[in-house]
Amino acid sequence: MKDTSLLVSELVARYGNKRESLLPILQGVFDEQRYVSDEAMVEIARHLDISSAEVYGKATFYHFLSTKPLGKYVIRVCKTIVCDMKNKKEIVATLENLLKIKMGETTNNRKFSLLYTNCLGWCHKAPAMLVNDEVYTELTPDKVRDIVTMYKNK
């Protein structure tokens, strides 16, 4: 993993040092380090000449960023009523059982994090989840087991 100061400097060089560069820089830090650390937020604030509080506010506002370390594979389960009606609880129970963690937690080996997310836009194929940027729909416990096994073996 790159040094935080170097990473932020590279991202500022790529996206610029204006306020509108904040979100792409935060996303770049998250993509590289799997979270946005306090150190990164201070570095970003310094480079963009804005307050650390403003950086923190943006980093905590967006659901696809995190200020706590997440696993290599972030599993986000849609929490809408449509997914509820299509047995989301069964999917969540299967995931928690397979990964031995609860929603909002990360495995000890930092391979998986399990989170709820707002609508993924796949209501017509509910229940749905994301693993990083990959969408999985029409989930069943068996399908979830196959998906998790595939990522465990990567």
N, C-alpha and C positions, 0 to 999 in steps of 0.2 A: 504494500500500500504506500502511496506517495505521501511525503511529508505534507501536512495540512497547509503550511505557508506556501510551499511550492505549488501545490494543487490550486489554491486560490489565485495565486499570481498567474498561472497558466490560463485559468478560466477568465480572469479579468482581461488578459491579453486577447483572448478569443472573442469575448462578448462586449468588452468595453467597460469603462468605469463610471457609467451613468446610472441613475436610479433604476431605469428600465432594464438594466442588466441584472438586477437582483435575482429575479426568478430563474433565469437560465443558469446563473452561477450556483444558486442553491441546488438546483436539479443536478448540476454537474458534480457538486460535492457529494450529494446523496448517492448518485450512481457509482461513484468511486469508493466511498467509505461506508455505504449502507446506512448512514445517518448524518445529520448535521450537528457537529459537536459545538460546544461553547467556544472553543478555540477557533473553529472555522467561522462562526458568526462574528466574532471580534475582528478577525482578519478581513472578512468581507466588508464589515462596517468601515474599517480603516481605509480599504481600497476605494470604496464608493463614497467616502466622506458623508456617511449617514450614521445614525445612532445604532448601537447594538440592539436596543429595544425594538427599533424598526425591523431589523433583520430577524430578530426572534419572533416578532409578530407575524411576519410573512412565513417563516419556517414552520410555525405552529398552526397557521390558518389552513394551509393546504394539506389535505388528507394523504396525499401521496409523497409527502416529505415526513421525516421523523427526526426528533431531537434525541431519541434514544436508539442505541444500536439494534438493528434488525438482522435477521438471518439472510443467508445467501438467496434463499427462495422465500418471498413474501406471498403468503396465500391470503387473498382478500375475498371474503364471502359476502355476497350481496345481502343486505339486510332489509330489503323492501318487503312490503306485504305480499306481493306476488310470489316471491321466493318462499315466504312463510307458508303460503297456501300450497306450495309444491314440495313440501317436506324438507325445508331448509334445516329444521332442527335435527333431522336424521343425518343430514350431510355434516353438520357441525359436530354431532356426537361421533360420527365415524372419523372425522379429522382429528378431533381431540384424543380419541382412543388410539389411533395410529401413531400420532406424533407424541403422545404422552404429555401434552401441554393443554392449557385452556386458552380460550380466545384472549387476545391481548398479550400473549406470552411468546417467548422465543426458546427454541430447544437449547439445551446446554452446549451442544456442539456448534451453535450459531448457524445451523444449516436451514432451519425453517422458523418463520414467524407466522402467527395465525391472527388475522385481524378481520373485523367487520368493515365494510365499506358501503357507501350509499350506492344508489342505482348504477348498475354497469351498462344499462341500455339493452339488456338481453331478456327482457320480461317475457317475450314470446317463446323463449327457450329456457325458462326457469326450471330449477334453480341454477344459478350461475356463480362462478368464482374466477378470480385471476390468480395466476402464479406468475409473479413479476408482471410481464406485459402480455402473457398468453391467456386468452379467454377459454374457459371450459364451460359448457352448457349442458342442459338436460341431465344433470348429475343424478347418479344413484350411488348407494354405498359401494357397490362393486366398481363402478367407474372411478370413484374417488380413490379406492384402494389401488387401482391400476395407475392412476396419475401420480399418487404419492410414491409408489414403488419406483416408477420411472425416474422421479427426481431424486430419490434416495440413492439410486444407482449411478447418478451422474457424477 
